[in-house]
Amino acid sequence: MEPVAGLIVRIFDTGWMELGHPDRPDRLLCDESGTAMWIALCQTDWSVGDAAVHLARLWDADPWWVRDMMQQWINDLLEAGIVEP
């Protein structure tokens, strides 16, 4: 999995993030958790397992719970055409 070519990513001072598909005018707005997941995925070369372990340590959470939450979020990104398999 990886972001689509030409993706527009803006992270705001509030911790929220805006993702834009290059071929569509609509944008996807993500809260702080979505931003953290995006950054963790970028830092782990889009390895969901590695990103989940990293975030679980930071959030003092169960890595399996974080992975499940991330997978649901990633499914939303796939549906929106923000990432591709």
C-alpha positions in Angstrom: 0.0 0.0 0.0 1.1 3.5 -0.7 -0.3 7.0 -1.3 -1.6 7.8 -4.8 0.7 9.8 -7.0 0.4 13.6 -6.6 -1.4 13.3 -3.2 -1.7 16.7 -1.4 -1.0 16.4 2.3 -1.4 19.4 4.7 -0.8 19.1 8.4 -2.2 22.0 10.5 -0.9 23.5 13.7 -3.9 21.9 15.5 -2.6 18.4 14.6 -5.3 17.8 12.1 -4.4 16.8 8.5 -6.0 17.4 5.1 -5.5 14.8 2.4 -6.5 15.7 -1.2 -6.7 13.4 -4.2 -5.1 15.1 -7.2 -8.0 14.5 -9.5 -10.9 15.6 -7.2 -11.8 18.8 -5.5 -12.9 17.1 -2.3 -10.6 16.7 0.6 -10.4 14.3 3.6 -9.9 15.9 7.0 -8.3 13.7 9.7 -8.0 14.4 13.4 -4.9 14.0 15.5 -5.1 10.2 15.6 -5.3 10.1 11.8 -2.4 12.4 11.5 -0.3 10.2 13.9 -1.2 7.1 12.0 -0.3 8.7 8.7 3.1 9.9 10.1 3.8 6.4 11.6 3.0 4.7 8.3 5.3 7.1 6.4 8.1 6.4 9.0 7.7 2.6 8.7 7.6 2.4 4.9 3.8 1.8 5.0 4.1 -1.3 7.3 0.9 -1.4 9.3 2.3 -3.8 11.8 5.4 -1.7 12.5 3.4 1.5 12.6 0.9 -0.1 15.1 3.6 -1.2 17.4 5.2 2.2 17.3 1.9 4.0 18.1 1.0 1.4 20.7 4.1 2.3 22.6 3.4 6.1 22.3 -0.2 5.7 23.3 0.3 3.0 25.9 -2.2 0.8 24.1 -2.5 -2.8 23.0 -0.7 -3.1 19.6 -3.5 -5.4 18.2 -6.1 -2.8 19.1 -4.1 -0.1 17.4 -3.6 -2.3 14.3 -7.3 -3.0 14.1 -8.1 0.8 14.4 -5.5 1.6 11.7 -6.8 -1.1 9.4 -10.3 0.4 9.6 -8.9 3.9 8.9 -6.8 2.6 6.0 -9.9 0.9 4.5 -11.5 4.4 4.5 -8.5 5.8 2.7 -8.6 3.1 0.1 -12.3 3.8 -0.5 -11.6 7.5 -0.8 -8.8 6.8 -3.4 -6.1 8.3 -1.1 -4.0 5.2 -1.0 -3.7 2.2 -3.3 -2.8 -1.4 -2.6 
